[in-house]
Amino acid sequence: LNIVVGFAGLLDLGYIAFYAVGAYVYALLASPHLGLHLPFWVILPIGAGVAALFGVMLGAPTLKLRGDYLAIVTLGFGEIVRIFLNNLSQPVNITRGPQGIAGIDPVRIGGVDFSRSDTVLGAVVSGPMKYYYLLLALMIAIIVVNIRLQNSRIGRAWEAIREDEIAARAMGIDTTALKLLAFAMGASFGGVAGGMFAAIQGFISPESFTLVESVMVVSMVVLGGMGNIWGVILGALLLSFFPELLRYAAGWLDSYAGIKLPDPEILRMLVFGLALVLVMLYRPAGLLPSA
């Protein structure tokens, strides 16, 4: 999402739609639902490609929109995709609607099943640990691609569009093609993430791809610092760990201090909202703003 929002300056509130597309592509091609059990390394690029296509479908009609107007349209796009997946169970049952798709194949690479524990050099490596290292490798690859993009002619063109689109067009930059490229590239990464989500969960349904998830990912980018790769990573870490710390603190107070707090989920959202308000007031460019 940092490519779309941070580099190109296109505020996208429907990013979870691409995540959903990647997840459903993986689920359909690697589950008993359609009887297809294609290999992981075949499905993941297909999911990225289909998500990129959806990115172009979103970008094409919104080329002239900026700021709040673009945010509203992308917000609607994300909801449309979720509702579409929720209702695509008749007359032909493609997504199984609200029931979701179960029995999704885990990741298998070179005969290694990532859902099972194995003994490697005398040590037991669990399935979650295998997934951790796979996700870590994918994350490092995506960071490298982002750094290369930011320092390329394309990255500089995106930043020119973000700062002043009219001036960028006057300097000969093809703003139409580059905006579509930003949407497509950002969506493709979302498609890969969705495919990994489906493989790890083994089950997906439209309820996994709500507006709250989109807001959370946008918050990571805005909180960390739009356009700064390391800032976005910091934002993601903070918003991943902070809710768990709040949940732990609520449990500790209840167990040891006898202080009964409200529903932890409500408390989490209240503190989360307060933290974002304070950041917007005192660090409007994010914790680590882009130079």
N, C-alpha and C positions, 0 to 999 in steps of 0.2 A: 504493500500500500504506500510505502514511502516513495516509490517511483512515481505513482500517480499524484499523491498529495504533496509530497516533499519536493521532488524534482520538478514536476510539471505544473504544480500549483492548482490541480483540479480536485476540488473537494468531493470525495466519493463516500457517501454514507450507505451504499449498497454492496460493499465489498464482499459481504458474506455470501452473496449470490454465486460468485465464482468458486468459493469454497464448497458450496452445495453442489454445483455442477461437477466439480472434480470428484467429490465423494460419491455422487450417484453414478457417474461413469464407471468408477472403480467397482461399485456395488453391482451394477448390472452385468459387467463383463467378468466378474469373479465371484459368482454366487449361484446357487441352484435355481434362482428365480427364472433366469433365461436359459439355464443349462450350459452356460459358458463359463469356462474356468481358464481364462487366458493367463499367461505368466505376468508377474508383477512388472517386469522391465518392459513389457509391451503395453500394458494398460496405462502406466504413469505418463508416458509421452502423449498418449491419446487424450487422457484427461486434461493435460496442460494445453493441448491444441484446441480441444472443444471449449475450454474456459477462455482461451484467447479469442476464439470466434465470438463468444458471448460478450467479451470486452469490446470488440469492434462493433457489435450490435448495439451496445450501450453508448459507445462513443460517437457513432455516426450521426444520430439525431440530436446530439447535445453539443455539437461543435461550437455553436454560437453562444452557449450559455456559460456564465461564470458565477463564482461565489455561491450565494444562497440559492439561486435558481437552479444551478447545477446540483447542489446538495439535495434539493427537494426531488428532482427527477431521479437521481441515483437511489434515493431512499425508496421511491416508488418502485424502481426496478428490482431492488432487493426483495421487497414484499411480494411483487408479482411472481418472481421465480419461486419463492417459498409456497405461495398459494397454488401455483401451477403444479408443483411437485405433489402437493397435498391432494390435488383433485385428479391427477393423471392415473386414475385406477379404473376408469370406465369411459367409453365402451371397451377399450382395450386396456388390460391391466399391465401398465408399464412400471409404475413406481410403487404399487401396492398402497398408495395413498397414505393415510395416517398410520397404518399398521407398520410401515417401514419395511426395509429389506434386511433379513437376518441370514446367518450362515455364510457371511462373507469370508472368502479365503484370506488367511494371513499372508504376510510377505514371505516368499520363498525365493532365495537366491542361491544358485549353485548347490542345490540339495540341502541348504540350511533352512530349517523352519523356524521363523522368528517367534512363533507362539509357544515353543517348547524350550525347556532347559537342556543345556548340553554341558558336557565336561570338556574344558579346554585347558590343556597343560595342568591337569590335576585339579583345576578350580571349576566349580559349577557356575555357569553363566546362564542366568534366567532369561526368559522371554522379554520381560520389560527392559532388562539391561541391554539386550541386543537391539531393541527398538531405540533405546536411548542413543546408542552409538550411531545407528543409521540416521536418526534425526539430526544428530550433531554434525555428521558428515554433510547432510543436505544443507543444513544451516550455514556451514562454513562455505560451501559452494555458492550459495545464494549471496552471502556477504561479499565474496570475491567478485561475483558478477556485478553486484551493485557498485562496488568501488570502481571497477573498470568502466561501468556505464557513466558514473558521475564525472570521471576524468576524461571522457571521450567527447568527440564533437557532438554526438547526440545528447549527452548529458548537459553540455553547455547550452545547446539549443533549447532543451527543456527549461533550463533555468532562465534563459532569455524570455521565453514565453511566459513563465511565471511572473517575472518582474514587469514586463511591458510587452503585451502581445502585439500591439500595433507597431512598436519599434522593431520587434523581432521580424515581423512580416516585411517591413520596409528594408531590412538588412538582407532580405532574400531567403529567409527561413520558411520552409514549407510547413506552416503551423498545422494545417489539416492533417497531413501525413504523420507528423510527430505527435500530435495529440492522440490519434488512433493507435500509434505505436506504444505510447505510454499506457493507454487502457489495456491493450493486448498483452504487453509484457507483465504489467501488474496482475492482470487476471490469470496469466499462465502460472505464476508462482502460487496464487490462491488455489488453482486447480490441483497442483502437486500436493499442497498442504491438505486439501480435502481428500485426495486419494489416500494419503497416509493416515488420515483420521479414520476413514472407513476400514482400512486394513487392520488398524490397531483395535478399534472398537468391536468389529465383527458384526455390528448392527447400526443402521442409520435410519432416521425418520425426519420428516420436515421440521419437527420441534427442535432439532439440533441447530437450526439455521435461522434464528430469530433476529429481530432488530437489535436486541441487547448485545449479541455477539459482534455485530457490525460496529456498534458504538464503542465497544471495548477495544477493538483493533484500532479504530480512529483515535481513541483516547491515548493509546500507546504511542502513536506517531506524534500527536500534538503535545503530549506531556514530555516526551523525550526531547523533541526538537525537530520540527519538520525540515527535511533535507539533510539532516546529519545522521549518518548511518549508525554511529556509535550512540548517539542520543536516543534513537529509536530502540536500539537494543536495551538501553537503560530503562526506557519507558516500559518496554515489554516485561523486563525482569521485575520492576517495581509493582506493576499491576498484576503480575502473576503471584508474587510472594505476599504482597500486602493483604489481600483478602484472607489468605491462610493464617497470617499472623493475627488478624482480627478474630478469626474463628477460634484460634488457640487461646487468645487472651480471654474471650468470652467464656470458654470452657473452664479455664483456670479460675476466673473470678467466681464462677458458679460453684465449682467443686471445693475450692480451698478458702475463699473469702465469704462464701454464702451470699454473694451479690447476684441476684437474678436479673440479667439484662434482657432487653426485648429480643425478639426473634433475631438470631445472628445474621440472617440474610438482610433483614431491614437495616440493622446496624451497619452492616458492610456497605450497603448502598448509600446510607446517610454520610458515613465517613468518606466514602469514595467521591460522592458529589461535593462535599466540603473541600476535599483535597484539590479537586479540579478547579473549583472556584478560586481558591487561594493561589493556585499556580497561574491561572489566567490573570489574576490581579497583579501579582508580583513578578511572575516570569512569563509574560505573554508569548514569548518566542520559544518557550520550552526550557527544560532544565539544562540542556546542552544545545543551544541554538546553533544553526548553521552559520559559518563565517560568511 
